[in-house]
């Protein structure tokens, strides 16, 4: 079984990615707070988090719609 197909490694990779993202977000927020102030930092950070959350949901929805169209197109008699 390959490393990418192994669910344990996939979970570990996702946990590592989440940890690195949290560290980068925290560090960037602290630096931005010093440079541009707390209100602008909060706004920029909130926009980044909401955008990344919405983009992942949108990507899943688009992939599902594409798969459904492909399935409906490949059905006999359709």
Steps between C-alpha positions, in 0.01 A plus 500: 500500500638840408553772756231722348238225507568421866232671716733528801761693303232713337367597843852577621567710189176693553587560866846624401353730235251641750774555758722681251208713382416595859863592572525711184170673575606572858840635401357712221232637731755598762721676245204672336375617839831676557508650152141601421312484829262254662178598319649466152674177604175349625322599180772360275525176698123451510474557125779248438341232719148548360629504142698179543200331663266612222745408225537143624122457515463650154768269360320194643166617360646561154672161498174331600303682229759406238493134606120498495487654150753245378299215651174624349666549162640145504170333590351305210188658349577842642 
